[in-house]
């Protein structure tokens, strides 16, 4: 199925980051027996449909055992899990990008991972609104497949009460003092290991 027959973990980075983000590097460090597949997604100008096609290609060409994703990538992780039936860990998922991304439209952004300048286009933002009310709303999220890691002190997404309400019955790990970017990756390692081995 893939060239080197290695089992893989798909990492989906967040908005304004890239495939070489530090969390991808941490996965490489902590999971040396797995290939870490970490594509760079253009959230600034591409529609969710185009990004889903890109992620689907990665899933079709690698032996993906699970998906890990953060923030907007956490939202994409949830969707790809539902679409492809894969186990997943969604870290601080931005499940309402139609609200959380609005502040970035037309603002100059410096990418965390690449230090390049970008602007979120109005078209891309509008496409997220359509995606959340359409396809994302229509898929079935499986509590056997999707696990959540949530920061109690997430400064970007605010309250998790609505997310916890929405995903009652799912496995939700809550952490403090990790912020939206989830700065203590080592907390996630045993969770990822458990999912891989389950």
Protein Blocks (a to p, Z undefined) as FASTA:
>chain_A
ZZnlpacddddddehiafkbmklmmmmmmmmmbccddddddfklpcfklmmmmmmmmmmm
pccfbdcdehjlmmmmmmmmmmnopacddehiafblmlmmmmmgopacddfklopacddd
fklmmmmmmmmmmmmmmpccdfklpccdddfklcknopaklmmmmmgoiacdddehkbjn
opalmlmmmmmmmmmmZZ
